[in-house]
Amino acid sequence: MEIWLNILLLLLGFGLLIEGPSQFLEGTSSLAQKYKLSEVTLGLSLVAFTTSVPELTVSIVAHLYGETDVVFANIIGSNNFNLLFILGLTALISPIMINRNNIWRDIPYALIVTVMLFVLVNDAYFFGKEYADTLSFLEAGLIFLLFIVFLLYLVTHEPEENELLVTEVKELPALLIFEDIVVGMVTITAGGYLTVTQSLEISQYIGKSTEFIAIFILATGTSLPELVTSIMAVRKKRMDIVFSNVTGSNIFNIVFILPVTRLMGKMPYHYHLNTDLIVQIMAIVLVFLFSHTQRKKLLSRFEGGMLMLIFIVYMTFVYVRG
């Protein structure tokens, strides 16, 4: 296939990844209004899960193609994109108010699961050289248990102090809500499929590693739903969704997508991705510190600019590493 056609199909995939979340968000917002869900719970469950569907699609397709390196690289790269670029850009547009639950529940939980992943995939370093660096079935099950715990916590600790998501939301019939959600998810999935297949074709053409393509292109493409959803939320002044969507998506990527993908077969891990995982851990800690730098719990434009600067440095490193 000609490279220009690969690029066109890749752009089409990106377009689907942008369009899908818009329709899905309309459906989930109506659903939230119908069942009186708070914005924080909406961001951390329905929205965060569905905006993570591209990562799930990419992981499954990559595994089917035998490119297991892409699975880890895309998820880690996507999480770094969410933390550094999306939070940074949205904060530059408008300072992001950070909910108390975001500070003391979501950020620490994201840090815990990321550190846990770092330990589990570095078996040789932490448990002895006789172990291979891989995510075993048992380790995947342990991570998935954290997913169950997180969902149960969300269900049983519905925050009462948050405003309900009732503003600027059309009250739709149940059939239309279902249609918006399903069509949105299908569109995201199709976009994710086109993105991964065409990215792999392009990587062969330009002679770059699949890890580079996964972090530099796939992670950006699969994170477009989070980016669009966050910008839409800022424009509509639904600030709780921004931070909750990013942290929720990062948690879902690790505790749901990785274990589900592991069911398809072995997933060896390459230690050079440790640098990217360390960047992710440092970014989580930095965001936590930023949430305490001012009397009002918010991510300021200056702090958003710092996150963007770190993202540029990180992506420059990824490009040089190849």
C-alpha positions in Angstrom: 0.0 0.0 0.0 1.3 3.5 -0.8 2.4 5.5 2.1 0.1 8.4 1.3 -2.9 6.0 1.5 -1.6 4.8 4.9 -1.5 8.4 6.1 -5.0 9.1 4.8 -6.4 6.1 6.6 -4.5 7.0 9.7 -6.1 10.5 9.6 -9.5 8.9 9.1 -8.9 6.9 12.2 -8.0 10.0 14.1 -11.1 11.6 12.9 -13.3 8.8 14.1 -11.5 9.0 17.5 -12.4 12.6 17.7 -16.1 12.2 16.6 -16.9 9.1 18.7 -16.5 10.7 22.2 -18.6 13.7 21.3 -21.7 11.5 20.6 -20.9 9.2 23.5 -20.5 12.1 25.9 -24.0 13.4 25.0 -25.4 9.9 25.7 -23.6 9.4 29.0 -24.4 12.9 30.2 -28.1 12.3 29.6 -27.7 8.9 31.4 -26.0 10.7 34.3 -28.9 13.2 34.5 -31.4 10.3 34.4 -29.8 8.4 37.3 -28.4 11.5 39.2 -24.8 10.6 38.9 -22.2 13.3 39.9 -19.7 14.7 37.4 -16.8 13.0 39.3 -18.4 9.6 39.2 -19.3 10.2 35.5 -15.8 11.2 34.6 -14.2 8.3 36.5 -16.5 5.6 35.2 -18.5 6.0 32.0 -16.5 8.7 30.3 -13.1 7.5 31.4 -13.9 3.9 30.4 -15.2 4.7 27.0 -12.4 7.2 26.2 -10.1 4.3 27.0 -11.8 2.1 24.4 -9.2 3.2 21.7 -6.4 2.0 23.9 -8.2 -1.3 24.4 -8.8 -1.7 20.6 -5.2 -0.9 19.9 -4.0 -3.4 22.5 -6.1 -6.2 21.1 -5.3 -5.5 17.5 -1.6 -5.2 18.3 -1.6 -8.5 20.2 -3.4 -10.2 17.2 -0.6 -8.8 15.0 2.0 -10.2 17.4 3.2 -6.7 18.3 3.0 -7.1 22.1 5.6 -4.3 22.5 2.9 -1.9 21.2 0.6 -2.8 24.1 2.8 -1.6 26.9 4.3 1.3 24.9 0.8 2.6 23.8 -0.7 2.4 27.3 2.3 4.0 29.0 2.6 6.6 26.2 -1.1 7.4 26.4 -1.0 7.9 30.1 1.9 10.3 29.8 0.1 12.1 27.0 -3.0 12.4 29.3 -1.0 13.7 32.3 1.4 16.1 30.6 -0.2 17.2 27.3 -4.0 17.1 28.1 -3.8 18.5 31.6 -1.3 21.0 30.5 -3.3 22.2 27.5 -6.6 22.4 29.3 -5.0 24.3 32.2 -3.6 26.8 29.7 -7.1 27.3 28.3 -8.6 27.6 31.7 -7.3 26.8 35.2 -8.7 23.4 36.3 -10.4 23.2 39.7 -9.4 19.9 41.4 -12.0 18.1 43.5 -11.0 16.8 46.9 -11.7 13.3 45.7 -9.3 13.8 42.8 -6.5 14.8 45.3 -6.9 12.2 48.0 -8.4 9.3 46.0 -7.7 9.4 42.3 -4.2 10.7 42.2 -2.9 8.3 45.0 -4.7 5.4 43.4 -3.2 6.2 40.0 0.2 6.4 41.6 -0.3 3.0 43.4 -1.3 1.1 40.3 1.5 2.7 38.3 4.2 1.8 40.8 2.7 -1.7 41.2 2.9 -2.1 37.4 6.5 -1.0 37.4 7.4 -3.7 40.0 5.4 -6.5 38.4 6.9 -6.0 34.9 10.4 -5.9 36.2 10.5 -9.4 37.6 14.2 -9.9 36.9 15.3 -6.8 38.8 13.0 -7.2 41.8 12.6 -11.0 42.1 15.8 -12.4 40.6 17.3 -13.0 37.1 15.7 -16.4 36.8 12.4 -14.5 36.2 11.5 -13.1 32.8 10.3 -9.5 32.4 6.7 -10.1 31.6 3.2 -9.6 32.9 2.1 -13.1 34.0 -1.5 -14.3 34.2 -1.4 -14.1 38.0 0.0 -10.6 38.0 -2.7 -9.5 35.5 -5.3 -11.0 37.8 -3.9 -9.0 40.7 -4.0 -5.8 38.7 -7.6 -6.6 37.6 -8.6 -7.0 41.2 -7.6 -3.4 41.7 -10.1 -2.5 38.9 -12.9 -4.3 40.8 -12.0 -2.6 44.0 -12.0 0.8 42.3 -15.4 0.3 40.7 -16.9 -0.9 44.0 -15.5 2.1 45.7 -17.1 4.4 43.1 -20.5 2.7 43.5 -20.5 2.7 47.3 -19.0 6.2 47.8 -21.1 8.4 45.6 -20.0 11.9 46.6 -22.9 14.0 47.9 -21.2 17.4 47.9 -20.7 17.5 44.1 -23.2 19.2 41.9 -25.2 16.9 39.7 -24.7 16.9 36.0 -27.9 18.6 35.1 -26.8 21.7 33.3 -26.6 22.0 29.5 -27.7 18.5 29.0 -30.7 17.5 26.9 -33.1 15.1 28.4 -33.3 12.3 25.8 -35.5 9.2 25.6 -33.9 6.0 26.6 -33.6 4.7 23.0 -31.7 7.8 21.9 -29.4 7.6 24.9 -28.6 4.0 24.0 -28.1 4.9 20.4 -25.7 7.7 21.2 -23.6 5.5 23.5 -23.5 2.5 21.1 -22.7 4.6 18.0 -20.0 6.5 19.9 -18.4 3.4 21.1 -18.5 1.7 17.6 -17.0 4.9 16.1 -14.2 5.0 18.6 -13.4 1.3 18.1 -13.3 1.7 14.3 -11.0 4.7 14.7 -8.7 2.7 17.0 -8.5 -0.2 14.5 -7.5 2.1 11.6 -5.0 3.9 13.8 -3.1 0.9 14.9 -3.0 -0.9 11.5 -1.9 2.1 9.6 0.6 3.1 12.2 2.3 -0.3 11.9 2.4 0.1 8.2 4.0 3.5 8.5 6.6 2.3 11.1 7.8 -0.3 8.5 8.1 2.3 5.8 10.1 4.9 7.9 12.2 2.3 9.6 11.3 3.3 13.2 10.6 0.8 16.1 7.1 -0.2 17.0 7.6 1.3 20.5 8.5 4.6 18.9 5.4 4.6 16.8 3.2 3.4 19.7 4.4 6.3 21.9 4.8 9.0 19.3 1.7 8.3 17.1 -0.6 5.7 18.6 -0.6 7.2 22.1 -1.5 10.6 20.6 -4.2 9.1 18.5 -5.8 6.9 21.1 -5.7 9.8 23.6 -7.7 12.1 21.3 -11.0 11.1 23.0 -9.6 12.2 26.3 -8.3 15.4 24.7 -11.6 16.3 23.0 -13.7 15.3 26.0 -11.5 17.5 28.3 -11.7 20.5 26.0 -15.5 20.1 25.6 -15.8 19.9 29.4 -13.7 23.1 29.9 -15.9 25.0 27.3 -19.0 23.9 29.1 -17.6 24.7 32.5 -17.9 21.1 33.7 -14.5 21.2 35.3 -14.8 18.1 37.4 -14.9 15.9 34.3 -11.5 17.2 33.1 -9.3 15.9 35.9 -11.5 12.9 36.7 -11.5 11.9 33.0 -7.7 12.0 32.8 -7.0 10.2 36.1 -9.8 7.8 35.5 -8.6 6.9 32.0 -5.1 6.4 33.2 -6.3 4.0 36.0 -8.5 2.1 33.5 -5.7 1.8 31.0 -3.6 -0.1 33.6 -6.1 -2.0 35.7 -8.5 -3.0 33.0 -6.9 -2.9 29.5 -3.7 -4.6 30.4 -5.3 -7.6 32.2 -7.9 -8.0 29.5 -5.2 -8.0 26.8 -3.1 -10.5 28.8 -6.0 -13.0 28.4 -5.0 -13.2 24.8 -1.5 -14.6 25.5 1.9 -13.8 26.9 3.0 -10.2 27.1 6.8 -9.8 27.4 8.0 -6.4 28.6 11.2 -4.6 27.5 13.1 -2.8 30.3 13.8 0.3 28.2 10.2 1.3 28.7 11.1 1.8 32.4 12.1 5.4 31.5 8.6 6.1 30.3 7.1 4.5 33.4 9.3 6.6 35.6 8.2 9.7 33.7 4.6 8.7 34.4 5.3 8.2 38.1 7.0 11.6 38.3 4.2 13.3 36.4 1.6 11.9 38.9 3.6 13.1 41.8 4.1 16.5 40.2 0.4 17.0 39.6 -0.3 16.0 43.2 2.2 18.7 44.3 0.6 21.2 42.0 -2.8 20.6 43.6 -1.3 22.0 46.9 0.6 25.0 45.6 -2.3 27.4 46.0 -5.1 28.1 48.5 -7.6 27.2 45.9 -7.2 23.6 44.7 -6.6 24.1 41.0 -4.1 23.6 38.2 -3.0 27.0 37.1 -2.0 28.2 33.7 1.6 28.4 34.8 1.6 24.8 36.1 -0.2 23.8 32.8 2.7 25.4 30.9 5.2 23.5 33.0 3.5 20.2 32.2 3.5 21.1 28.5 7.2 21.9 28.6 7.9 18.5 30.3 5.9 16.8 27.6 7.9 18.5 24.8 11.2 17.4 26.5 9.9 13.9 26.9 8.7 13.5 23.3 12.1 14.9 22.1 13.7 12.1 24.2 11.4 9.5 22.6 12.2 10.8 19.1 16.0 10.7 19.7 15.7 7.2 21.3 13.9 6.1 18.2 
